[in-house]
Amino acid sequence: MPDLLIVGDTVRVPELRHEVPLGLGDPLAFLEHEGVGHVVVASLELDRVRGLGLAHEVHPFEELGYDELVTGGLDIDLVLRELVARACEQLGVRRAFVPAGFPLAYAERLCEAGAELVVDQPLFDARRRAKNAAELAGIRRAQRAAEAGMGAAVELLRRASRRNGDLSVGGEPLTCELVKQYVEREFARHGCAADEFVVSHGPQSAIGHEMGSGPIAPGEAVVIDLWPRDRESACYADMTRTFVVGEPPPELREYHRLSRDALDLAIAMIRPGVNGRAVYAAVCDHFEAHGQPTGRSKPPGEVLRDGFFHGLGHGIGLEVHERPGLSRYGDELVAGDVLAIEPGLYRHGLGGARLEDLVLVTANGCEVLTDFPYDLEVQ
């Protein structure tokens, strides 16, 4: 069994948050030696980490000579690097696997001490592919928050009235910014938050992850893509719906229909052992059969601006985009994966339609975690 080493904080390092499921903003280290986990942490957080009830052994900085290093006048950054080097030495860690984002400064100090570090990101991705119970509970909470936010957005769109060709709510212009305010309130009510999310309209909705801004007009696409993060678990959800206030253009209606069919097609294929690349290929087959360009069919080197120009989906958990992939590169699905599946079609100058559901891979197939209608028209 290989030794592992992760250094950082659990706010920004998902590999570390998976091993120590607690929000810790200051640096700590996780080592796994001969199958036993060890957490090296400041005494300030000692009781919180021990309170998790994990099987890991917990080591305060003082156990590794922290006081001696500080009183000796060593800079705090150097102190932390020295503590990690001492932890490796005391535990007998001479060769360790580390994630791709391992800090260079720590790597240099460990190499000076004679340790060998091997970068193996797939190893760490695999450790958190199948979600544990706490992570899955957090994803479910985040998904309920996403649905509540989407519901608030739909209700606001439904309340909009036309005046001189524009849309307003209570005398106030209906804008992407106003919709976002309503969505954010629901996130907060459900114990979640998001730094940003998509509420785009019209031609904006054909520009990938354009976050969206400005007034919404009747008859144009409104793409709402939400990825709230559960505060307790730090896990994400992800969902997208497309709406039109009033009568949709026929082309947009067709985009929406084809995307809904693609979503159903993809979900029907999800089960352990299936490669995400195969699911993406099936959706490309579907779109191409209806005359739509895809990332698979485009000439090499060409930037595809219209049609199905992005991947079909991705894993989700402690990162909003993580393994496995469902695109031109893919991974074999395993039970416990949580996937965001998001087919869409677009045309620059018009807009686009995208639909996205969250799916849990089970032992015999999958469970759709998203519970929200697909209606295009808001009346």
N, C-alpha and C positions, 0 to 999 in steps of 0.2 A: 504494500500500500504506500503510495508516494506521500511525502511530506508536503504540506501546503503552507503558504504564507500570504496574508493580505494585510495591508497597512492603509490607514486613512481614517475617514469618519463614516458613520452609517447614514448620513444624510446624502452624500454624493457618491458613495461607492456601493452599488447594489450587491456585489459579491459579499461585502462585509455585512450589510444589513440582513442578508439571508442567514448568515451564521449567528449574528447577534441582533435579534429582532427588536431593536430599541433605537429611538432617535438620539444619537450622540453626535454633537457637533465638533467635538475635539478629537484629536488623533488617538487611535488605539491600534492594537495589532491582534490578529487572529492567527494562530499557528495550529496545524494539525500534525501531530507526530505519532507514528505507529497507531493511527486510528483514534487517538485521543485529542480532543479540541482544547486549546489553551487561549485564554483572553488576557491580554496585557493592557491594563487600563488605569487611568488616574484614580486615586482614592476617592475623589469627589463622586465618581460614578460607581464605586465598588458595590454598594448595597443594591443599586438599581439592576446591575448586571447579574448579581447573585440572585436577586429576586425573581429573575426570569425562570429559575428552576431548571436550567439547562444542564446537560451532562458535562459541559466544559469545566475545566479547572480555571479559576480566575486568579490572576496575579496582579497585585497592586504595583505601581511603579517603585514603591519603596523596597519591595522584595528584590529589586534588581539594582539597588544602589542609587536611587534617584536623589536622595538628600546629599550624598557625597558629591555627585556630579554638579548639583546646583551650587552648593557652597564652594566648590572649586572654581566657580566663575565661568563655567561652560555655557555658551549661548543655548537658549531653550531648544532651538531647532536641532542643534547638535546633540543635546541631551536626549531627545526623543529617538534620534537615529542610534545613539549608543545603547539605549534601553532595548531596542529591537535586536541589535547585534548580540547583546548579552543574553537575551531570552533564547535566541537561536543556539548560542554556545551552551547554555545550561541544559537545554532540552536535547542537545545533540543533533540539531538540525544542520546538516552540512550541505544538503542538496534539496532545494524546495521548488515546487511549481508555484508560479505567481500569475495573476491576471495581466492582461495586456496594458492596463493603466497603472501598473505598479510604479510608485514614485522613483524617479531616477536617483535622487539624493540618497534614499535609503538603499537602493541597489548598489550604489558606489561604495557606501560604508560596509555593506555585507560582503561585497567582493574583496574589499581590502582585508576583511577578517578571514578570507579563504572560503567563503560560502559560494556555492554554485546556484544560480537562479535560472529556471527554465520557464519561459513564457508559454502558457498553454491556455488561451482563452476558452477554447471548446470544452476543456475539462471543467472550468468553473460555470460555463453556460449549462452544461449537463447537470451539474449539482442542483440547479434551481429551475430546470425545465418543468418537472412534475411538481406542482405547487403543494406545499404543506397545508394543513387545515387552517392555520391562522392566515396564511396568504390568500387562500381561496375565499375565506370569509371576508377578507378585506376587499378582494376583487368584486364579490357580490354586493357589498355595501356601496362601493364606488359605482357599480352599474346601476343600482337603484337611484343613486344621486344623478347619474347621467340621464336616466329616464325622467326623473322629476324636472331636471333642467330643460329637457326637450319638451316636456309637457307644458312648462311655463312659456316656452318660446312659441309653441303652437297656439296656445290660448291668446297670447298677445297678437300673433298674426291674425287670428280669427276675429279679434275685436277691432281690427283696423277698418277704417272707413275711407272711401274715396272722396277726394275733393280736388277739383280742377286737374284730374289725372294723377294726383299724388295720393299717398296713403298716410293716414294720421291715426293716432290713438289718443282720445281725450284732448284733442286740439294740438297735440304734440306730434311732430313728424315721426313716422315709423322708420327708424334707422337700425343699422347693425349694432351700433353702440347701445341703443335702448334694449334691444333683444338680449345682448350680453349681460346687461345689468340684471334682468329678470332671471337669467340662467344662473348667474353667480350667487344670487340669493338662495336658490334651491340647493346649490352645492354646499353652501355654508350650513343650511338647515339640516343637511344629511351628513355633516362631519367630514366634508371633503373640500378641496380647493383646486384651482387650476391657474397657473401663471398666464396661460393664453389658450384660446381655442378658436375654431373657425365659425364665423357667421358671415358668409359672403353672399353676394347677390349679383345677378346679371352676368356680364362678361367676367367679373372677378372669380366666379365659381368655376371657371375653366382654367384657373391658374394654380394648380397644385394646392399647396397649403397656404394660399393667400388668406390672411386672417379676416379680411373683410372690413369695410367701412362705408359710411354714407347712407343716404336714404334708399329705402327699398321701394320699388315700383310695382304696380300691378302687372301680372302676366310674366314675370321674370323668375328665374330659378333663385331659390334661397337654399344654399347648402349649409347645414349645421353639423359640425363635426366636433364632438365633445370627448375629452379625455381627463375627467377629474381624478384626483389622487386621494385615496382614503388616508386621513390623518393618522389613524391608529396603526395601520400596517404598512403605510407608504406604498401600497399597491394601487395600480391604475385600472380603470376600465376604458373602453373606447367604443363609440357608436356614432353613426352618421345617418341622417335622413335628409331628403330633399323635398322642398315645398314650393308651391306657387300660390300666391294670393290672387284668385281669379282664374281665368282660362289659360292653361299652358299652351305654348306653341306646339304644333304637332311633332316637330323634331324632338323637342324636350320630352314630350310624353313618350315617344318611342325610346329615347335614351333610358328613361325611368323603367319602362317595361322590360327592356333587355337586361338592365342591371338587376332587376328583381329576379328574373329567370336565372341569371348567372349566380346570384346569391343562393337560390334554392339548389342549383346544380352543385355548387361547391360544398354546401353543408351536407348534402346527401353523400358525398365522397369521404367525409372526415371520419377516420377511425385509426387506431394504432397500426403502424406498419406502412401506411400510405405516405408517399413522399410529397411534400408541399409543391414541388415542381410539377408533379403530375396533375394536381388540382388546378394550378395556374394554367397548364396547357389545355385542360378541358374547357376552362372559361375562355381562353383565347380561341379555341375551336368554335365555341358558341358565338362569340362576337364576330369573328372573321366570316362565319357562315351567313351573317347578316350584313356583310359589306363594311364592317368597321375595322379600321387598322388597329393593330396591337403592337406592343413592344417586341413581341416575338416575330412579327411579320415585317417590321420595318427594315430597310436596308442598313447594313452595318455602318456605324459612324453617323447616321442621321439622327437628329433630335426630333422625336415624335411629339408634336404639339396638340394633336387632336386624336379622338378615339380613346382607346384604353392604353394610356401611356405610363401607368405606374404598376407596381406589384399588386398581387391579389390580397395580400395580407401579411400578418406578422404575429409573433408571439407577444404576449403582454403579461406583466407582473410587476416587478420592482422597477422596470423601465417600461415606457410606453411603447417602445419598439425594441423587441429582443428576439432571440431565437425561439421557435423555428421560423424560417422564411417560407413564404408561399409566392414565389416569383420565378424568374429565370434561373435563380439558384434556390435550392430547397433543402429541407431536412426531412428525415423520416419521422413521422409523428409518433409520440409516445403517450400513453395514458397519463393524464395529469397536466398535459399542455393546455394552456388557455390561448386561444387564437382570436384575433380580430380579422374578419373576412370582409373586404371592402371593394367590390367591383364598381366601376363607374365608367361613364362615357362623356366626352366633352368636345366642344368646338369653340375655338377662340372667336371672340366677337359675339357669341350667343350665350354660352355658359355650359353648365354640365349637370349631371345627375349622378349621385353616389349614394349607395346604401351600405351600411356596415353593421354587422352583428357580432356579438361576442359568443364564443363557442368553447366549451370544455370537452376535451377528448376523454372519453370514458373507455372502459375495458372492451366494450363491444361496439362502440360507435361514438356518439357525441351528444352533449346536452347543450341546447341553445340557452344562453344566460340572458339574452336580451328579450324583453317583453314590451314591445312598442309597435304600433301599427305602421304600415308603409305608405299610407295615403299621400299622394302627391298634391292634390288640390285642397286648399284651405278655404272654406266658404263661410 
